[in-house]
Structures are given as C-alpha cells and as structure tokens.
Amino acid sequence: MTQIVNTKKIYPLREKRRNNTRAVLVKTCNRLLNENGYRNLTMQNVADEAGIHVQTLYKHFPTKFSLASSASCEALRELMKNRKIDTFEIWKSYVLEKAEEISSFEQGEFFLETVDSLSQSEQLTQLQLAIGNEYIEILKFNIALDLSMDKEKDLMPKLIANLIYTTNTHNTEAWIRSGGRFNLVESSQKMLSQTFKLINLVQSSN
C-alpha cells in the first residue's frame, strides 16, 4: 500500500524552521549593523556569524539591501505581533528606546560618525527610503486595526502612519544636524506628545 503522508504536520514544521532561520539572520544582521554600519556589512559575514550557509541567506533575502531594510524594522514588527496596548503606545516606547540607544555617549558618537561618513552615499539614501516605507506599512496596518478601518481603502491609517514616522525622522535629523547637542530622548518625548495631541484633535473633529 502507498503510504499517505500527512502534509498538515510536515508543512507547519517546515514553515517554523524557515521562520526560525529568518529570525536568526535578522538578529545577526541587526547586531552587525550596530557594530560596523551598513557599508561594512556583507552577506557572507552575516551568514558566517549566523552559522548558516550563504545560499540559505540568499533564499530569504536576495540582496544586502533587502536584508538590512527588513532587519531595521524587525523589532517594531515583533512588538506589534502580540500587543496588548494600542499602536501609539508601542510606537512611543519604541521611539524612546531607540533615542536612548543611539544617543548614549559612545553609541551617539559612533552613530554621528557613521551618518557623516555615509551622508553622500546614494545607496544609503535608497536604504533610508526603503526602511521608511517599511515602517509606515507596519504602522498603517496596526493603526487600521486600532481604528477598525481598511488599511487599503481608508486613508486615515496611512496619513497617521506617515505623520508619526515623519515627525520622528525630522526630530532625529535635527539632532544629527546639531551634532548631538541636545537631548534626543527629551525632544522625542516632546515631539510624541505634540503629535499625538494633533492626531486626537483631528480624530475628534471628524
């Protein structure tokens, strides 16, 4: 008799292994980005550090560009998965944690030096745009859930997502231009409060 294979058991295991491999690659990439920056990141180095064959890495991420942009947003994506609070509160804690991370004394100097060395890089500009688009998509999806709206048909989730992402980017860029001369965590806190007040005002008027 022909043995019948239970595909319901096999495919979930295969998907779990795939997801676990992806998680390891993303975590490794994030660490190497923080340690060495985008310019010094290589696919081979990520694969070696993760203990995974480089061809397996390419199956998950075809380019360094796609790997780095996905990895940069992975922490927020994971926070949103099993959330018990709304998107704004998660975004607030995420932004403040990142502000603390990049502006701490030594990390702040490294961050500013890295930005300065790559400021004329077209590749970095493209990467920043890709990361921004991915952040906005994550925010839009979750804001739509909070507001019980359709993320594709309703405009409000996308407008709010663009607003809260862009204001944070503007604040960080101002800190970079100042050479890190003001407290990024405090300015981020102020920026978040002003932005959320504006959003509440718009929502209450509709």
Residue pairs with C-beta under 8 A, 6 or more apart in sequence:
18 60
21 52
21 56
21 60
22 60
24 50
24 51
24 52
25 46
25 47
25 50
25 52
25 57
25 60
25 61
25 67
25 71
26 67
26 70
26 71
26 74
27 74
28 46
28 49
28 50
29 41
29 46
29 67
29 68
29 71
30 71
30 72
30 74
30 75
31 49
32 41
32 45
32 46
32 49
33 41
33 68
33 71
33 72
37 114
37 117
37 118
38 68
38 118
38 123
38 124
38 127
39 117
39 118
39 121
41 64
41 68
42 64
43 54
43 57
43 58
43 61
43 64
43 67
44 54
46 57
46 67
47 53
47 54
47 56
47 57
48 54
50 57
57 67
60 67
61 67
61 70
65 123
65 126
65 127
65 130
68 127
69 127
69 130
69 131
69 134
70 134
72 131
72 134
73 131
73 134
73 135
73 138
75 94
76 90
76 91
76 94
76 135
76 138
77 138
79 90
79 94
80 87
80 90
80 138
80 141
80 142
83 90
83 142
86 146
87 139
87 142
87 143
87 145
87 146
88 164
88 196
88 199
90 142
91 139
91 164
91 192
92 192
92 196
95 168
95 188
95 192
96 185
96 188
96 189
96 192
99 172
99 184
99 185
99 188
100 185
101 107
102 108
102 111
102 172
102 184
103 111
103 175
103 180
103 183
103 184
103 185
108 180
108 184
109 180
112 176
112 179
112 180
115 176
118 124
132 165
132 169
135 165
136 158
136 161
136 162
136 165
137 161
139 160
139 161
139 164
139 165
140 151
140 157
140 158
140 160
140 161
141 151
141 157
143 149
143 156
143 157
143 160
143 161
144 150
144 151
144 154
144 157
147 154
147 156
147 157
149 156
149 157
151 157
151 158
160 199
163 195
163 198
163 199
164 195
164 199
167 191
167 194
167 195
168 188
168 191
168 192
171 184
171 187
171 188
171 191
172 184
172 188
174 187
175 182
175 184
175 187
